[in-house]
Amino acid sequence: MTWQDSINAKEEDIDGQFFLRTSDIGKNRAFASLGRLQQLNYYVKVNINTNPLPQDDNALDELGLSNYNIVILTNANELTQILINNYCRNNKIGFILADNRGLCMRIFNDFGPSFSLNDKNGEIPKDLIIKQISNEDLGLVCMIDGLRHDLETGDTVIIKDVEGMIDQQGKSINGTTFVIKVVNPFEFRISSTKEYSSYVRNGTAKLIKIPQEMKFKSIKECWETNEIPLDNNLKYADFSKEKSQSILHIMFKALDTNTNRKS
């Protein structure tokens, strides 16, 4: 791990960077923070680079950026964001942009045009206890009272231990996998269940983690098209802020443009 920072600590850095102390004001931020950062994990070797961030591909090569698996960029103007992002895409390096501006912040991820995601949340799938399954074109699966399924539209689940729900060939719904569509935190829909007999009792649904192929756009593409890459499952987490992502996108764009003029 290498921390690159050519800027000396100021008084306002003390409030937003907990590795710094008042006595570090005037010192290089990376150098002053190194000891406390290393204490987080002594098994990870931490290096620092206090030179200014290079502004062309050749200088980035000399810096050895191509030897890293991921680059996290903060407090950079738009031109630098595009330069580093394009370099990372060309060299198959993961890129994360993270910025905090007062009460607002942004995170932008770019892991290339083809990225295989094996596990999107790292959590162990749990058995979801079923209360009812309807017989209709898109079967409605209801959890027992108060149990949230925590699934997302597009997830794949397997049904087990259901009593009832046998088709005309004698095949049970048990062991069948379905791609689901979330209705609310307690219900989701599967494919047609009209061919099955009525649900009787019991049963569980369990998430099956299937590797997903993801395609990321470059930060330049997102700026030029004004398209905000956002997981559909996150868009409606708070209906009162349904349009806030567009406003924040414009605000950060304006800040980046202003920073370019000052650079």
C-alpha positions in Angstrom: 0.0 0.0 0.0 1.3 3.5 -0.9 -0.2 6.8 0.3 0.6 9.7 -2.1 0.2 13.2 -0.7 2.3 16.3 -1.5 0.3 18.7 0.7 1.2 19.9 4.2 -1.4 19.6 7.0 -3.6 22.7 7.7 -5.8 23.5 10.6 -9.0 22.4 8.7 -7.4 19.0 8.1 -7.4 18.2 11.8 -11.2 18.0 11.9 -11.6 15.7 8.9 -8.6 13.4 9.2 -8.3 11.5 12.4 -4.7 10.3 11.8 -3.5 13.9 12.3 -2.9 15.9 15.5 -2.6 19.7 16.1 1.2 19.3 16.4 1.2 18.0 12.7 0.1 21.3 11.2 2.7 22.3 8.7 4.0 18.8 8.2 3.3 16.6 5.1 0.0 14.9 5.7 1.1 11.4 4.6 4.4 11.6 6.5 2.6 12.8 9.7 -0.1 10.1 9.4 2.2 7.1 8.6 2.8 5.9 12.1 -0.9 5.9 13.2 -2.0 4.4 9.9 0.5 1.6 10.2 -0.9 0.7 13.6 -4.2 -0.4 12.0 -2.5 -3.5 10.6 1.2 -4.3 11.0 0.9 -7.1 8.4 0.4 -4.5 5.7 3.5 -2.6 4.6 2.6 1.1 4.2 4.8 3.3 2.0 4.4 7.1 1.4 5.1 9.3 -1.6 5.2 13.0 -1.0 5.9 14.1 -4.6 3.2 15.8 -6.6 0.8 13.5 -8.5 2.2 13.1 -12.1 0.1 14.6 -14.9 0.9 12.3 -17.8 1.0 8.5 -18.5 4.8 8.3 -18.8 5.2 9.9 -15.4 2.6 7.5 -14.0 4.5 4.6 -15.4 7.7 5.9 -13.6 5.7 6.2 -10.4 5.0 2.4 -10.7 1.2 2.9 -10.7 0.8 -0.1 -13.1 2.0 -2.4 -10.3 -1.1 -1.7 -8.1 -4.4 -3.6 -8.2 -6.5 -0.6 -7.2 -6.2 3.2 -7.0 -8.2 5.4 -4.7 -8.2 9.0 -5.7 -9.3 12.0 -3.5 -9.3 15.8 -3.7 -8.3 15.9 -7.4 -9.6 18.2 -10.1 -11.5 16.9 -13.1 -8.6 16.7 -15.5 -6.6 14.6 -13.0 -9.6 12.4 -12.4 -9.9 11.6 -16.1 -6.2 11.1 -16.5 -5.9 8.6 -13.6 -9.1 6.9 -14.5 -8.1 6.3 -18.2 -4.7 5.1 -17.1 -6.3 2.6 -14.7 -8.8 1.4 -17.4 -5.9 0.9 -19.9 -3.9 -1.1 -17.4 -6.8 -3.1 -15.9 -6.5 -1.4 -12.5 -9.6 -0.9 -10.3 -10.4 2.8 -9.8 -12.3 4.5 -7.0 -12.9 8.2 -6.7 -14.0 9.4 -3.2 -14.6 13.1 -2.3 -16.2 14.9 0.7 -17.4 18.4 0.3 -18.9 19.5 3.6 -22.2 17.7 4.1 -22.1 16.1 0.6 -19.9 13.3 -0.7 -19.5 11.1 -3.7 -18.0 7.7 -4.6 -17.3 6.6 -8.2 -16.2 3.1 -9.0 -14.7 1.9 -12.3 -13.5 -1.7 -12.5 -13.3 -1.8 -16.3 -15.6 -2.8 -19.1 -15.8 -6.4 -17.9 -15.7 -7.3 -14.2 -16.8 -10.5 -12.6 -18.5 -10.1 -9.3 -18.7 -13.4 -7.3 -20.3 -12.0 -4.1 -21.9 -8.6 -4.0 -22.3 -8.2 -0.3 -20.1 -10.8 1.5 -22.9 -12.0 3.7 -23.9 -15.6 4.4 -27.3 -16.4 2.8 -30.0 -17.1 5.4 -33.0 -19.3 5.3 -36.1 -17.2 4.9 -39.2 -18.7 6.4 -42.2 -18.6 4.0 -45.7 -17.8 5.2 -47.6 -18.1 1.9 -47.1 -18.6 -1.9 -49.8 -17.6 -4.3 -51.0 -19.4 -7.4 -50.8 -16.9 -10.2 -48.8 -15.8 -13.3 -46.1 -14.2 -11.0 -46.3 -16.1 -7.8 -46.2 -13.9 -4.7 -43.9 -15.2 -1.9 -44.7 -13.8 1.6 -42.4 -14.0 4.6 -43.6 -14.8 8.1 -44.7 -11.7 10.0 -41.9 -9.2 10.7 -39.2 -11.1 8.7 -37.4 -8.9 6.1 -36.0 -10.9 3.2 -33.2 -8.3 2.3 -33.3 -9.5 -1.3 -32.9 -7.4 -4.4 -34.6 -7.6 -7.8 -32.7 -10.0 -10.0 -31.5 -12.2 -7.1 -31.9 -16.0 -7.5 -33.5 -18.0 -4.7 -34.1 -21.7 -4.2 -37.4 -22.9 -2.6 -37.2 -25.8 0.0 -39.3 -27.8 2.4 -42.7 -26.5 1.2 -45.7 -28.7 1.8 -48.1 -28.7 -1.1 -47.4 -27.1 -4.5 -47.1 -30.2 -6.7 -47.5 -29.9 -10.5 -49.4 -32.4 -12.7 -46.3 -34.5 -13.3 -45.8 -34.9 -9.6 -42.9 -32.5 -9.4 -42.7 -30.4 -6.3 -41.7 -26.7 -6.2 -39.0 -27.7 -3.8 -35.5 -27.5 -5.3 -36.6 -25.1 -7.9 -34.7 -21.8 -8.4 -36.4 -18.5 -9.3 -35.2 -15.1 -10.3 -37.1 -12.7 -8.1 -38.7 -9.3 -8.3 -39.0 -7.4 -5.0 -42.4 -6.1 -4.1 -41.6 -4.8 -0.6 -39.2 -5.8 2.3 -41.5 -8.7 3.2 -42.7 -10.0 -0.2 -41.2 -10.9 -3.6 -42.5 -12.4 -6.9 -41.2 -15.4 -8.7 -42.3 -16.9 -12.1 -45.6 -18.6 -12.7 -46.9 -20.9 -10.0 -50.3 -21.6 -11.7 -49.2 -25.2 -12.6 -48.7 -26.1 -8.9 -51.3 -27.2 -6.4 -52.1 -24.8 -3.5 -49.6 -24.0 -0.9 -50.2 -25.8 2.4 -47.6 -24.8 5.0 -43.9 -24.4 5.8 -41.0 -23.8 3.4 -37.9 -21.6 3.1 -36.4 -19.5 0.4 -32.6 -19.1 0.3 -30.4 -16.8 -1.8 -28.1 -18.4 -4.4 -25.1 -16.3 -5.1 -24.4 -16.4 -8.8 -21.4 -14.6 -10.3 -22.4 -11.5 -12.2 -20.7 -9.8 -15.1 -20.5 -6.0 -14.6 -19.7 -3.3 -17.0 -18.4 0.0 -15.8 -18.2 3.3 -17.6 -15.3 5.7 -17.4 -15.7 8.9 -15.4 -15.3 10.9 -18.6 -18.2 9.1 -20.2 -20.4 9.8 -17.2 -19.6 13.5 -17.2 -20.2 13.9 -20.9 -23.5 12.0 -21.0 -24.9 13.4 -17.7 -25.9 9.8 -16.9 -25.6 8.9 -13.2 -24.5 5.2 -12.8 -26.6 4.0 -9.9 -27.8 0.6 -8.7 -31.5 0.5 -9.4 -32.1 -1.0 -6.0 -30.7 2.2 -4.4 -32.8 4.7 -6.3 -35.8 4.5 -4.1 -34.3 4.0 -0.7 -35.6 7.4 0.3 -38.5 8.8 -1.8 -38.0 12.3 -0.4 -34.5 12.4 -2.0 -35.5 10.7 -5.3 -34.0 13.6 -7.4 -31.2 14.5 -5.1 -28.6 12.4 -7.0 -29.1 14.6 -10.1 -28.6 17.8 -8.1 -25.5 16.5 -6.4 -24.1 15.4 -9.8 -24.5 19.0 -11.1 -23.0 20.5 -7.9 -19.9 18.3 -8.1 -19.5 19.0 -11.8 -19.6 22.7 -11.1 -17.0 22.3 -8.3 -14.7 20.3 -10.6 -15.0 22.9 -13.4 -14.1 25.7 -10.9 -11.1 23.7 -9.6 -9.8 23.2 -13.2 -9.8 27.0 -13.7 -7.8 27.5 -10.5 -5.3 24.7 -11.3 
